[in-house]
Amino acid sequence: MPAPDLGARAAAAFRDDLASPPPLTLRGGNEIDSYDRPEPFDPVNDDPTDAYLEGFAFWGLIYLDARSWRHYLPRLIDYAVRRPDDPAMVVEALVRSLRPPDRYPPRLATLTPEQESVVTALLEWLALGNDETSVRTDAQQALEEWFHPNARSRPTAAEIAALRAAPMSSRTVVRDHYRITLPVTLAGSGERDIPSESRRVETWAGYLCGDAYTVVAINVTPLSVRSLAESVRTRADLFRDPISPRRVTVPGSPRAERLDGFVSGESPAEPQVMVMVLAEAGPDLVTLSIRTWPREDVASEVDRIVDGFAVD
């Protein structure tokens, strides 16, 4: 089929997003995928040529925050129309980023009606392609799931509100030196002993309030390795801004401190919240860490987790 003239339409629809550099580049997304710290935008190294998109889009696109994702969408749409051969699976990565479920913080839900119109036109063109490819199938699915009327996987505002307001069931986890009450939506890893680091750790991960991905961890370390005061100073360096610890009460502990603040997420545009409670427990230090998203309903659930934490 003839290629539609979507490049100019996309540039116009996303003109505000194109006007400033992205907080996280596709190159930076690739660095995150390789467990490296993403470098900031550089006008030379991040010139979005075809070679750049082919080098970084497939692995980098998944990590982009909404603003960065929208910055690259018109360039990716233009590429998809010009390069139907898709030698480096750029179009495949683009189309998959247009399929639900939406991430949190959301990306799909941030598109304006004008932007959605351009995206829908691209997906319809790809879905009508003559070749039975994964891109064609994914494009058809994206239309049915999100971009066509009565899409089956696009929640309404009321449905999102109901999901977030639904009551959360909890269960209590008991270990040798602590116990904690957690929502059943968080799945545990089991305790792991790491002798080389003089600690035992267990993590739980899942969703709070329907869609806020959250990680909870508890580390147990000997106080002979590092005191409470030393641990507080070390943990404070993890936060993005200077913070002050505050004394808190943890059942079973003679002394405990709490740290609250923002930490860097994958993108500078999406900082996360970290809550840490460090509690003395006999010869050990038990450290509870909760990493999640800054939202009022989520903060209430985090406080419930903290309130359900005790040491023995």
N, C-alpha and C positions, 0 to 999 in steps of 0.2 A: 504494500500500500504506500502511496505517497506520504512522505513525512509531513506532519502538520507544522505550522509556523508557531511553535510554542515557546521558542527562545525569547522572543521579544515580549510576549505576554507574561512569561515568568519573571523577566527582569522588571517589568512594570509592577507586577503584583507584589514582588518582594523587594521593592526599591528601598524601603526603610531598613530592612535587614541587611541589604548589601552596602548600606552607607557607612557602616563601621566594621572594624575587624571583629572576627568571632572571638568570644572568650576562650574557646577551645578549638584548635584547628584539627583538620583531619590528620595531619602529621602528628599532632599531640595525642589524638585518639589512638594512633598506632603505637605511640610510645607507652601509653597506658596499657595497651594490650600486651606489650612486652615487659610489663612490670617496671617501667621506667617513669620518672617524673616528667610530665609534659612540658616542653619548652613553650614560651609565649609566642604569639604571632610575630612573624618576621615577613615583611613585604616581599623579600626576595625568595626566601625558602618556601613561602606559602603562596606563591603565585599559582592560582588554580588552573594551570594548563591541563590539557588532556593527560599528559604524562604524570602530573601530580595526582589527578583523580584516580588514574589507573594504579598508581603506587600506594595510595593511602585510603581510598574510599571503602574497600571491602572490609578491612579490619578496623578502621577508625570511626566509621559512621555510627556504630552502635553506642559509642560512648558520649556522643555530643549532647549537650543540653539543648533546650528548645531554641534559644536564640542562635546558637552556633549552627544547629541543624537547619533552621530557616535561612541562614546566611548562605549555606551551600546548596539548598534545594534548587534555585534557578539555574545554577551552573550544572548541576547533575541532570536536571530536566533537559537542558540544551544538549548536553552530552548524549543522553539517551536517544534523542531524536536524530542526532548526527551520526551516532555510532551504533547502529542496530546490531553490528557484529559483536559488540561488547567483549573485547579481548581479555579484559581483566576483571570481569564480573562486577563492574561498576553499577550497571543498571540493575543487576540482581540485588545488590546491597541496597540501592535506592528503593526499589519496590518493597523489599522486606521491611524497610524502615517505615513504610506507609501502612503496614498491617497492624491491627490490634493484637493483643491488648495494648493500650497506651501505657507508657511508662509513667512513673511518678518521680519527680515533677513531670507533668504531662508535656508531650510534644504535639501529638495529633490534635488535641483539643485547643491548641493555641493558634491554629491556622484561621485566617480571616475568610469570609465568604469568597472574596476575590481569589485568594490563594487556593482555596479548596476547588474552585472552578478550574483553575489551571491544572492542579494535580489530577482531578477527575478526568480531564481531557487527555492527559498523558496516559493514565491507566486504561482508559477506554481504547486508545490507539494501540497500546501494547496488548490488551486483551483480545483484540481482533486480528492479531498477527496470524500469519499462515502457518508458522512452525509451532509444533507442540513442544514448547520449551518450559522450563521452570518459571521463567519470567512471565510468560503468558498466563500460566496457572496462578502464580502469585498475584498478578494484576487483577485477574478475575475475582480472586478471593478478597483482595483489598476493597474492590468495589462493592461486593456483596456484604462484606463485614463492616464497612465504615462509610464509604463515600456515596453510595446510592441511597435513594429514599428508603426508609424503613430498614436500614442496615441492621443485620442481626446481632452484631457485636458492639454496637455503639451505645453506651449507656446514656440515659438522660440525666439531667441535673438532679432530678428527684431520685433516680436509682443510685446515683453516686452518694447522695446525702443519706439514703437509707442504708447503704453498705457501710458507710463510716459510722453511722449511729447504732448499728446492730450490737447487741450486748456480746461481750467476749467471755468465753469460758476459760477457766484457769486450772492449773494443776500445780502441786508443790513437788519440787525436786529436792531430795535430801542427800547430802554427801557427808563425808567424814567431818569436815570443818565448817560447813555452812548449809543453809537451806534457803530456797528462794521460790516464790510463787510466780509462775509465768503464764501468759496466755497460751492456750493449746495451739494457736496458729504458729508458734515458734518451734521449729524442730531442732532437737539436740544432736550434737556430734558424739556424745559420750566423753568421759574424762580421758585425757591423754597426759602421760608423764613425759616431760622433756628434761632429762637429767642434765644435758649440756647447758641448759639455761636455769637450772635449779627451780623449776616451777612445774605445777600441774595446771592444766587449762581445760575448760569445757566451754563450748559455744552453742548458742541457739540462734536460729535465723528464720525469718518469715515476715509476715505482714501484720502491722498494727492498724486498727481502724480501717480495715478493708484493703488499703492500697499503699501504705507507707512501709517500705521495706526497712527492716530493723535487724540489727545484729546485737546480741547480748553475749558477753563473755565474762567468765570468772577465772581469775588467776590466783593460785595459792603459792606463795613464796616464803621461805624462811626469813624471819626478821634479822637473823644473823647475816644474811646476804645484803639486805638493804632495809633500813629503818623506815618507819612510817613517814617521818619528815623528809628523808632523802627521796622516797618514792613519790611523795607529793611534788617535790621540786622537779623531778624528772618528768612526771606525767604532765605537769603544767606546760612543758615545752611542746607538747603535742597540739596545743590549741593555737588557733590563728591569731588571737589577740591576747594581751596580758590578762590573767585572771587571778582572783584571790580565793584560796580555799576557805571553807567554812566548816566549823565543827558541827557534826550531826550525831544523832543517837542511832546506833545499830544494836538491836537486842543481842546480848551476849558479848559485846565488845566493850572494853574499858575506854577505848579512844577510837574515833573515826573522823575522817575528813571527806568533804564532798567538793568536787570540781564540776563546774558547768560552763559551757561555752561552745563556740563554733570551731569546727575543724574543716580543713580543706576537703571537698569532695573531689570527684573525678574532674569536674569543671569548676573554674573560679566563679562561674555564675551561679553555682548551686552548692553553697556551703552546707554542711550537715551539722547537726547538734550532737555533742558528746556529753554524757553525764557519767561521772566516775565517783564511786564511793570506795574508799580505802579504809579497811577496818582491821585492827589488831585482834588476833584470835589465838591466845596462848603464845606459842613460839613462832606463829606464822602471821603473815599479812594476807588478807583475803581482799582482792580488788575486783569490784563489779564495774563493768564498762558497758554502756548502752550507746549505740550509734544509730541515729535515726534522722528524721526530717523535722524542720521547724514548723510545727503546726499545733494549734491549741489543743485539739482533741488528742493528738499523739502525745503531747506533753503530759496530759492527765494520765494516760496509760503508763508512761514512763515513771511518773510519781508512784503509781500503784506497784510497779515492779520494785522500785526502791523501798517502798514501805513493806514489801513482802520479803525483804532480804534480812537474814539473821546469821550470826556465826555461833559456833559452839566451842 
